[in-house]
């Protein structure tokens, strides 16, 4: 993924150095660096523009497209999620979130991304999902978030004209059943996030059951490790986004099942560069035939 904090932020230094470093960030150069380390496709994070407004300037998009043309590099795009609330019951908030999503699709569309990854619900929905409330009341509240998310998805597809299967809703901190219902209602794809599921963010669903349910619509996998949540009531906040081999993910079993299903979509390490390289070597030890030789 392009959101590489150790590359984007200088270590140490004064605040003025950080500001200047941000002004000098070159996304195309960063992407070329990640490709040189053996990663393809690269997931472009639209949230970068929140702090580095020029990151998707037309000249940068042209250079990313040129890199794609010259090398065959593929892209996916993670649509914005920071401060974005597409499931808010507050219509003015939801409209602002929708516009941020539309803008991100339009600015990156020339790169022909394989898939756009969407958090269909935001931080507010996650907060209510984790509240200790009577089940009937919680169901009513989650229904409202789900309906608002559906409205945003429908409007996003209409405004951008992207194929519905080019939009993948991610397994995030919202019940898996409701995320799958949104995908089925609008014929969307799914982005399965291994760490989120292991850490219990999507409810009580077992990772392997979730994989089987997602496979018919699976377009992308966010690949990172986490300890398995001790219980449904105790999700492992902050325990995900670990390198492969440092949590409870059975990586070999996952890769074997994806291969058996004929899955050929992107597997994206949602990790820093050092941990992504470590994870790549973990796969090389487990399933060397799945990776090209050095």
C-alpha positions as a Python dict, from the first residue, in 0.01 Angstrom:
ca = {
    (1, 'X'): (0, 0, 0),
    (2, 'X'): (115, 353, -67),
    (3, 'X'): (41, 476, 287),
    (4, 'X'): (395, 421, 417),
    (5, 'X'): (441, 636, 726),
    (6, 'X'): (811, 559, 766),
    (7, 'X'): (866, 685, 411),
    (8, 'X'): (619, 972, 420),
    (9, 'X'): (731, 1116, 754),
    (10, 'X'): (1088, 1203, 846),
    (11, 'X'): (1221, 1058, 1169),
    (12, 'X'): (1297, 1326, 1425),
    (13, 'X'): (1344, 1686, 1323),
    (14, 'X'): (1136, 1994, 1386),
    (15, 'X'): (777, 2055, 1286),
    (16, 'X'): (896, 2275, 1000),
    (17, 'X'): (1097, 1981, 862),
    (18, 'X'): (785, 1763, 862),
    (19, 'X'): (585, 2030, 681),
    (20, 'X'): (855, 2068, 417),
    (21, 'X'): (889, 1694, 378),
    (22, 'X'): (513, 1671, 315),
    (23, 'X'): (534, 1939, 50),
    (24, 'X'): (808, 1741, -125),
    (25, 'X'): (630, 1403, -127),
    (26, 'X'): (627, 1247, -473),
    (27, 'X'): (373, 962, -490),
    (28, 'X'): (498, 837, -827),
    (29, 'X'): (852, 805, -693),
    (30, 'X'): (724, 625, -383),
    (31, 'X'): (522, 382, -595),
    (32, 'X'): (825, 311, -814),
    (33, 'X'): (1024, 236, -498),
    (34, 'X'): (760, -10, -375),
    (35, 'X'): (751, -177, -715),
    (36, 'X'): (1131, -212, -708),
    (37, 'X'): (1092, -411, -385),
    (38, 'X'): (876, -661, -573),
    (39, 'X'): (523, -540, -499),
    (40, 'X'): (259, -536, -772),
    (41, 'X'): (-18, -425, -758),
    (42, 'X'): (17, -116, -542),
    (43, 'X'): (-284, 6, -344),
    (44, 'X'): (-312, 385, -361),
    (45, 'X'): (-454, 536, -43),
    (46, 'X'): (-688, 827, -112),
    (47, 'X'): (-644, 933, 252),
    (48, 'X'): (-298, 1065, 165),
    (49, 'X'): (-470, 1368, 14),
    (50, 'X'): (-610, 1458, 357),
    (51, 'X'): (-265, 1578, 468),
    (52, 'X'): (-82, 1610, 136),
    (53, 'X'): (-336, 1783, -92),
    (54, 'X'): (-111, 1774, -400),
    (55, 'X'): (-50, 1398, -384),
    (56, 'X'): (-295, 1321, -668),
    (57, 'X'): (-224, 1627, -880),
    (58, 'X'): (-273, 1579, -1257),
    (59, 'X'): (101, 1564, -1320),
    (60, 'X'): (135, 1284, -1062),
    (61, 'X'): (-151, 1087, -1216),
    (62, 'X'): (23, 1120, -1553),
    (63, 'X'): (348, 984, -1409),
    (64, 'X'): (167, 697, -1237),
    (65, 'X'): (-3, 616, -1568),
    (66, 'X'): (331, 629, -1750),
    (67, 'X'): (481, 389, -1496),
    (68, 'X'): (187, 160, -1550),
    (69, 'X'): (230, 173, -1928),
    (70, 'X'): (605, 113, -1914),
    (71, 'X'): (612, -170, -1660),
    (72, 'X'): (264, -321, -1651),
    (73, 'X'): (223, -218, -1286),
    (74, 'X'): (-132, -255, -1160),
    (75, 'X'): (-319, -37, -914),
    (76, 'X'): (-600, -64, -666),
    (77, 'X'): (-742, 233, -475),
    (78, 'X'): (-850, 247, -113),
    (79, 'X'): (-1119, 514, -102),
    (80, 'X'): (-1097, 767, 183),
    (81, 'X'): (-1204, 660, 529),
    (82, 'X'): (-1049, 913, 769),
    (83, 'X'): (-1326, 1154, 880),
    (84, 'X'): (-1553, 1007, 609),
    (85, 'X'): (-1894, 885, 725),
    (86, 'X'): (-2091, 738, 430),
    (87, 'X'): (-2329, 566, 673),
    (88, 'X'): (-2409, 869, 885),
    (89, 'X'): (-2782, 922, 946),
    (90, 'X'): (-2703, 1295, 930),
    (91, 'X'): (-2766, 1378, 561),
    (92, 'X'): (-2530, 1678, 546),
    (93, 'X'): (-2244, 1472, 685),
    (94, 'X'): (-2324, 1187, 450),
    (95, 'X'): (-2330, 1421, 150),
    (96, 'X'): (-1982, 1548, 233),
    (97, 'X'): (-1855, 1191, 265),
    (98, 'X'): (-2012, 1099, -66),
    (99, 'X'): (-1843, 1390, -241),
    (100, 'X'): (-1504, 1283, -101),
    (101, 'X'): (-1560, 932, -237),
    (102, 'X'): (-1671, 1058, -578),
    (103, 'X'): (-1370, 1289, -606),
    (104, 'X'): (-1131, 1004, -521),
    (105, 'X'): (-1280, 780, -790),
    (106, 'X'): (-1271, 1050, -1055),
    (107, 'X'): (-912, 1160, -991),
    (108, 'X'): (-776, 803, -1004),
    (109, 'X'): (-997, 664, -1280),
    (110, 'X'): (-734, 730, -1553),
    (111, 'X'): (-516, 466, -1381),
    (112, 'X'): (-776, 193, -1448),
    (113, 'X'): (-767, 52, -1093),
    (114, 'X'): (-852, -314, -1065),
    (115, 'X'): (-1078, -242, -769),
    (116, 'X'): (-1188, 44, -544),
    (117, 'X'): (-1200, -58, -176),
    (118, 'X'): (-1473, 105, 32),
    (119, 'X'): (-1543, 124, 404),
    (120, 'X'): (-1919, 132, 362),
    (121, 'X'): (-1967, 237, 724),
    (122, 'X'): (-1764, 478, 932),
    (123, 'X'): (-1640, 535, 1284),
    (124, 'X'): (-1982, 632, 1419),
    (125, 'X'): (-2139, 305, 1305),
    (126, 'X'): (-1848, 115, 1458),
    (127, 'X'): (-1899, 299, 1788),
    (128, 'X'): (-2266, 201, 1805),
    (129, 'X'): (-2184, -155, 1698),
    (130, 'X'): (-1962, -193, 2004),
    (131, 'X'): (-2200, -27, 2254),
    (132, 'X'): (-2357, -250, 2516),
    (133, 'X'): (-2721, -204, 2417),
    (134, 'X'): (-3031, -424, 2421),
    (135, 'X'): (-3030, -637, 2106),
    (136, 'X'): (-3357, -494, 1962),
    (137, 'X'): (-3233, -136, 2005),
    (138, 'X'): (-2895, -218, 1854),
    (139, 'X'): (-3064, -382, 1555),
    (140, 'X'): (-3273, -70, 1493),
    (141, 'X'): (-2967, 155, 1509),
    (142, 'X'): (-2757, -67, 1284),
    (143, 'X'): (-3046, -78, 1036),
    (144, 'X'): (-3023, 302, 1009),
    (145, 'X'): (-2650, 291, 943),
    (146, 'X'): (-2696, 15, 688),
    (147, 'X'): (-2968, 207, 502),
    (148, 'X'): (-2756, 522, 498),
    (149, 'X'): (-2458, 323, 365),
    (150, 'X'): (-2683, 178, 94),
    (151, 'X'): (-2790, 527, -12),
    (152, 'X'): (-2426, 637, -36),
    (153, 'X'): (-2328, 331, -238),
    (154, 'X'): (-2614, 381, -482),
    (155, 'X'): (-2528, 749, -525),
    (156, 'X'): (-2156, 672, -567),
    (157, 'X'): (-2223, 421, -844),
    (158, 'X'): (-2459, 659, -1021),
    (159, 'X'): (-2228, 960, -996),
    (160, 'X'): (-1913, 783, -1115),
    (161, 'X'): (-2049, 522, -1354),
    (162, 'X'): (-1801, 260, -1236),
    (163, 'X'): (-1914, -104, -1269),
    (164, 'X'): (-2062, -227, -943),
    (165, 'X'): (-1812, -514, -924),
    (166, 'X'): (-1527, -260, -937),
    (167, 'X'): (-1636, -146, -590),
    (168, 'X'): (-1538, -378, -305),
    (169, 'X'): (-1682, -329, 41),
    (170, 'X'): (-1430, -424, 308),
    (171, 'X'): (-1488, -643, 613),
    (172, 'X'): (-1451, -376, 881),
    (173, 'X'): (-1593, -297, 1225),
    (174, 'X'): (-1951, -371, 1130),
    (175, 'X'): (-2140, -702, 1128),
    (176, 'X'): (-2027, -924, 842),
    (177, 'X'): (-2385, -1020, 762),
    (178, 'X'): (-2477, -658, 701),
    (179, 'X'): (-2169, -593, 487),
    (180, 'X'): (-2252, -897, 274),
    (181, 'X'): (-2612, -779, 244),
    (182, 'X'): (-2492, -446, 102),
    (183, 'X'): (-2272, -628, -149),
    (184, 'X'): (-2558, -850, -260),
    (185, 'X'): (-2808, -565, -284),
    (186, 'X'): (-2587, -365, -523),
    (187, 'X'): (-2389, -652, -682),
    (188, 'X'): (-2063, -530, -529),
    (189, 'X'): (-1736, -711, -470),
    (190, 'X'): (-1583, -791, -132),
    (191, 'X'): (-1244, -702, 13),
    (192, 'X'): (-1168, -957, 284),
    (193, 'X'): (-940, -820, 556),
    (194, 'X'): (-770, -1106, 739),
    (195, 'X'): (-653, -904, 1040),
    (196, 'X'): (-992, -741, 1095),
    (197, 'X'): (-1166, -1077, 1097),
    (198, 'X'): (-913, -1245, 1325),
    (199, 'X'): (-931, -954, 1569),
    (200, 'X'): (-1309, -983, 1585),
    (201, 'X'): (-1397, -649, 1426),
    (202, 'X'): (-1677, -795, 1214),
    (203, 'X'): (-1851, -987, 1489),
    (204, 'X'): (-1846, -1351, 1587),
    (205, 'X'): (-1776, -1489, 1239),
    (206, 'X'): (-1484, -1728, 1210),
    (207, 'X'): (-1224, -1625, 949),
    (208, 'X'): (-1267, -1944, 748),
    (209, 'X'): (-1645, -1924, 748),
    (210, 'X'): (-1616, -1561, 640),
    (211, 'X'): (-1379, -1656, 358),
    (212, 'X'): (-1624, -1912, 221),
    (213, 'X'): (-1908, -1662, 235),
    (214, 'X'): (-1701, -1394, 64),
    (215, 'X'): (-1543, -1609, -208),
    (216, 'X'): (-1823, -1570, -466),
    (217, 'X'): (-1769, -1191, -461),
    (218, 'X'): (-1406, -1176, -351),
    (219, 'X'): (-1207, -916, -546),
    (220, 'X'): (-922, -835, -306),
    (221, 'X'): (-762, -953, 17),
    (222, 'X'): (-602, -723, 272),
    (223, 'X'): (-332, -947, 410),
    (224, 'X'): (-196, -895, 760),
    (225, 'X'): (-180, -1092, 1081),
    (226, 'X'): (-338, -1058, 1424),
    (227, 'X'): (-396, -1267, 1735),
    (228, 'X'): (-739, -1427, 1737),
    (229, 'X'): (-980, -1225, 1951),
    (230, 'X'): (-1041, -1394, 2287),
    (231, 'X'): (-1417, -1351, 2246),
    (232, 'X'): (-1678, -1165, 2044),
    (233, 'X'): (-1709, -917, 2330),
    (234, 'X'): (-1334, -848, 2330),
    (235, 'X'): (-1215, -740, 1984),
    (236, 'X'): (-842, -701, 1956),
    (237, 'X'): (-811, -326, 1902),
    (238, 'X'): (-461, -235, 1791),
    (239, 'X'): (-357, -599, 1755),
    (240, 'X'): (-399, -622, 1377),
    (241, 'X'): (-171, -500, 1096),
    (242, 'X'): (110, -729, 1206),
    (243, 'X'): (348, -905, 966),
    (244, 'X'): (258, -1256, 859),
    (245, 'X'): (379, -1519, 1101),
    (246, 'X'): (338, -1301, 1410),
    (247, 'X'): (-29, -1377, 1480),
    (248, 'X'): (-281, -1659, 1443),
    (249, 'X'): (-336, -1648, 1067),
    (250, 'X'): (-275, -1985, 901),
    (251, 'X'): (-115, -1832, 593),
    (252, 'X'): (-57, -2161, 411),
    (253, 'X'): (-419, -2266, 453),
    (254, 'X'): (-539, -1927, 330),
    (255, 'X'): (-321, -1931, 20),
    (256, 'X'): (-414, -2291, -58),
    (257, 'X'): (-786, -2213, -37),
    (258, 'X'): (-753, -1905, -256),
    (259, 'X'): (-555, -2105, -514),
    (260, 'X'): (-810, -2388, -509),
    (261, 'X'): (-1089, -2134, -566),
    (262, 'X'): (-902, -1988, -864),
    (263, 'X'): (-872, -1648, -700),
    (264, 'X'): (-649, -1420, -905),
    (265, 'X'): (-722, -1081, -753),
    (266, 'X'): (-486, -856, -558),
    (267, 'X'): (-345, -955, -220),
    (268, 'X'): (-241, -630, -56),
    (269, 'X'): (-13, -613, 245),
    (270, 'X'): (-163, -344, 471),
    (271, 'X'): (178, -306, 634),
    (272, 'X'): (480, -85, 637),
    (273, 'X'): (748, -170, 385),
    (274, 'X'): (975, -359, 628),
    (275, 'X'): (686, -573, 758),
    (276, 'X'): (557, -629, 403),
    (277, 'X'): (898, -759, 294),
    (278, 'X'): (913, -979, 602),
    (279, 'X'): (566, -1113, 514),
    (280, 'X'): (670, -1181, 157),
    (281, 'X'): (960, -1391, 284),
    (282, 'X'): (721, -1577, 516),
    (283, 'X'): (511, -1672, 211),
    (284, 'X'): (827, -1769, 21),
    (285, 'X'): (917, -2015, 298),
    (286, 'X'): (567, -2160, 315),
    (287, 'X'): (462, -2166, -50),
    (288, 'X'): (763, -2084, -270),
    (289, 'X'): (584, -2196, -587),
    (290, 'X'): (336, -1911, -554),
    (291, 'X'): (605, -1643, -588),
    (292, 'X'): (840, -1563, -874),
    (293, 'X'): (1206, -1640, -819),
    (294, 'X'): (1420, -1347, -707),
}
